[in-house]
Amino acid sequence: MFATVPLAAALLLRDDRERLSHVRWVALHIGTLLASLFAAFLLTQLLFDEGVVTQAARMRLEPEPFTKLLWFVRQPLVNSLALFELRDRFNTTGFFWVVASSIGAVLSLGYFYGAHTGSQKLRWLFCLLCLPFVAHAVRLAASSQAIGYRTVFGLSGLVLVLVVFALRSLISTHELRPALQVGGFAALFVLAALSARHNAYQLIAEPQAREWGLIEDAAKKLRLDADTDVYIIRPGIDDRSTEQLFDDEFGSLSSDADWASREMFKAAMRERFPGHLPAGSSLSIITGALPPPSPSAYDEVVDLRKLRQEGDRLLSTAAGEATTASRR
């Protein structure tokens, strides 16, 4: 649905002398997009009915459309307005709402400074009030309520287009000096880059590196024999190493799934023994959410619940370094 992003950008800047063709232009593009989606849906259903592939649970249509619309306004739409500021699953801070409200206020500048004629105002209102539903149409139709970045990509892109249009209109109206324009956009770019780095690095790369580190350390010290048994205690959501958590992506766990923790340990063993396990040795991996009844029955017990301790230790270290730096 990212097609709505260039569509909105082109629509906002179309020549006002072509206003009679605006409706036809929009209908052609959105009609083609929706018709293609409907054709894909029918083809998918045919594959399901013929037994070519097994139908996934999330491939069902939403049975409660009004409830879904309320969810859309309260979750994906607000999350997209906040852009790079992530919403915490358990503790949404006031700063998140400040950012979302501020972006909403910036969007309104596009109407006051960029829409001068009746046609321009109608196009701006269409992009603001109608295109968000188009950008999120697939998720609205599907019987699921995922809010991850991969599902709001088009919606967030649409918000970004409206933000840039508003800032562009404001600059054009007040005729700011080029140096101020470049400085303003550079500041926004740096702020966005720092936010994106924090989200991707500290809430995805580092937490997953800690999970991998525990697995890798256990694999390195494992002594193999003819019948080697390994038990992995999978972490729960309370055992995560980050404070912030957004959906199943930022700050979330990978090794909490049975198949994931198994494959991680196998990968660590392949790293240790690139070809194959030593002759005469075998490896059996069992996972569970609780400690094994008889730990002594296993050659190695990997407790991934230690992730929480690791996260607390790093937070304490960072706080101590910040205090020392402030005193200096």
N, C-alpha and C positions, 0 to 999 in steps of 0.2 A: 504493500500500500504506500510505499515511499513515492510512488508516481504522483501523489497529491502535492508533494513539496515543489517540484518544478512547475506543476500546474498552477499552484497558488502564486508563485513568483511571477510567472508570465501573465497571469490574469490581472494582478495588481498593476502591472506596468503596460498593459495594452493601451493602444491609442484610443483616446476617448471618441474620436470621430468614427470608430468602428463599433459604437455601442449597439447598433442593431444586430451585429453578428456575435455579440458576447454570449447570448443565451445559446445560440447554435453551437458556438465553439466549446462552451462548457458541457453542453449535452453530448456532443460528439466524443469528447475525451472521457468524461465520467461514464457515459453509456458504454463505451468500448471496454473500459476497465471493469465495470460491474458485469457486463455480459461475459467477459473472459473468465471472471471468477465463477460465475454461475455454470459456465460450460465445464470448468475444471471440477466443480462440485459434482456435477452429473456424471462425469467420467469416473471420478473417485468412487461414487456410489455404485456405479456399474461394476467396478473392480471388486468392491466389497460383496455385492450380490452374487457375483460369479465365483466367489471364493478364491480369487487370485491372491489377495492379501487379507489378513485379518483386520477387522475394523477396530481402531483404537477408541477408547471410551471418550476421549476429548473430541472425536469427530462428530458427535451428536449436536443437533441444533439446540439453542437455548430455549427451554420451555417457559421461562418467566421473563418476557422482554422488558416489562416495566421495572422489575427489580434490577435487571441488568443495566438499564439506563441510569438508575440511581447509583449503582456501583461505578459506572463509567464516570459520572460527574465527581464522585467522592474520591475515586482512586486514580485511574489513568490520567484523567484530565488535569487534576491538581498536580500529580507527579510530573507531568510534562511541562506544566507552567513553571515549576521550580528548576527545570533544566538540569544543571550539573549538581544541584544540591539534592542528595538522596534522602528519602524518607525512611526513618527508622521503623522497623516492624513493631517494636515493643514500646518505644519511647520517642515519639515524634516531637522534636524540639520546637520552641517558638521561632527559632531562626529559619526553619523550613517554611513556616507560614509567612514570615516576613519576605523571604525570597520569592515565593509564589505570588504574594500580593503585589510585590514591587514589579515583577514581570508583567502581571496583569495590568498594572497602571501604565507601564511603558507601552503595552499593546494599544491602549486607548489613544496614545499620541498619534498613531497612524491615521486614525479617523479625523482628528482635529487639524493635523498639519499635512496629511498626505491625500485626503479625500476632499477635493474642492468642488466637484460637480456632483449632481445626483447620481450619475452612472458610477463614478468612482466610489461614492459612499455605499451604493448597493453591492459593488464588487467586494469592498472591504468587509461589509457585513456578511456576505456569503462565505468569504474565506474564514471569518471568525466563528460564525454560528452553524454553518452547514458542513464545511470541509472536515472539521474534527471528527464527525460521525463517519464520513467516508474514509478518512485515514485509519480509523479503528474498526471498520466495518466487519472484517473477518473475525476479530476477537469479540465483537458484539454479537455476532451470529452464532459463534461456537459456545458450547455448554462448558465453559471454564472461566475462571476469573484470575488468570495470570497477569501480573503487573510488571514483569521483568523488562529490562531495557530492550530486549529483543522483540517484545510485543508492542512497545510504544515508540519504535524507531520513527515511523512515519508521522505520528502525532507530535513528537518532540521536534522533528524537522519542520513541521508546519508552524509550530510556535516560534522557532528560530527565524523563519522567513518573516513572520509578522513583526518580530522584534527588530530585525534589520531594516524592514520597510519603515517602521516608526522612527528609528534613529536617522535613517536617510532623509525622511521627510522633515524631521526637526532641523537637521543640519542645513538642508536646502532652503528652508523658510527663513532661518536666522542668518544665513550666509556666513557661517563661521570660517575663520581663517584656516587655510590648509594645515598649518601646524597643529591647531587645536583638534581638527578632525582626525589627523593621523595619531595624535597622542591619545585621544579618547578611544579610538578603535584598538590601538595597541594595548591600552590598559585592560579593555574588555577581553582581548585575546589572551593576555597573560593570566588574567583571573580564571578564564575558562580552562586554560592549559593546566594551571596548578590544581584546580578542582578535579579535572579529569585524571591527572596523575595520582592524586590522593585516592580517588575511587578505584582506579585500576591496580595501582601498586600496593597500597596499604590495606585494601579490602578484598583483593583477589590474589595477587601474586604472593605477598608475604604470608597470609594465612595458609595458602595451599603449600607453600614452601615448608612451613612448620609441620604440616601433616606428612609431607613427603620425608622430612628429616627424621621423624619418629619411625616411620616405616623403614627407611634406608638404614638407620642405625641398628635396628633389630635384625635386618637381613644380613648386615655385614658381620655380626657376631654370632649368627646362627651356626651351630655345629651340625653338619649333615651326617646322617647314617642311613641304614637300609630302610628305616621307617620313621621319618621325621614328621612330627605333628606340630603345627603352629596354631595358636588360638589368638584371634584379634578381637579385643574389646572395642567395639565401634563407639564413637563419641555421639552424644546427643546434642541437641541444639544448645543446651546450657553449658556444654563443654567447649564451645567455640572459643577461639583465641582473640576475637575482636569484640568490642562493645557494640558497635553499630552493625545492624543486619538489615538488608534490603532484599525482600523476596527470596529466591533460591540462588542468588548470584553474588552480590556484594556482601562479604563477611560471612557467607554461608559455608557449610562443610561439603567436602567431596567424599571423605572416607566414611560417612555415616551410612552409606548404602553397602549392602553385602557384596555386590559384584564389584563395586569400585575399590573397596579395601582389599579384596582378593587380588584384583588386577594390579593394584599398586605394589603389593608385596611381590607378585610374580615379576613385575617390571624391575624391581630392585634386585631380585635374584638373577634376572637376565643381565643386569648391569654388572653384577659380581661374577657371574659365569656366562660370558657372552655366547659361547657355543651351546652348551647343555650342562645339566647337572653332572657332577662327578660320577663316574661309573660305580654302580652298586648302591646309589643313594636315591631316595624318593622323597617327595614333599607333599604333605596334605595340609590344606588351610581351611580352618573353620572360623567363622565369625559369630559374634553375638552381642547383643546390647548390654548384657550383664556378664560379670566375671564367670569363668567356668566353675562348675561344682568342685572339680578336683584339679587345681592348677598343676599339681605334680604329674598329672597324666600327660602333660604336653612338654615338648622340648623347649618351647618358647611361648611366652604369653606377652603379647604386645598391647599395652594399655594406651589407647589413643585418647582417653579422657584427660591425659596430662596436658592436652592442648590448652585447657583453661589456665593451668598453672603457668604455662609458658607465656601466654598472653598477659597474665597479671604481672609476671616478672618483668616483661618488657615495658609495660606501662609504668611500673614502679621505677625502672631504670630511667625511662624518658622523663618522668616527673622529677627525679633527683637531678638529672642533668640540667633541666630547665631551671630548677631552684638555684643550682650552683652558678649557672650563667647569669641569672638575675642579680645575685649577690655581687658578682664580679662587676 
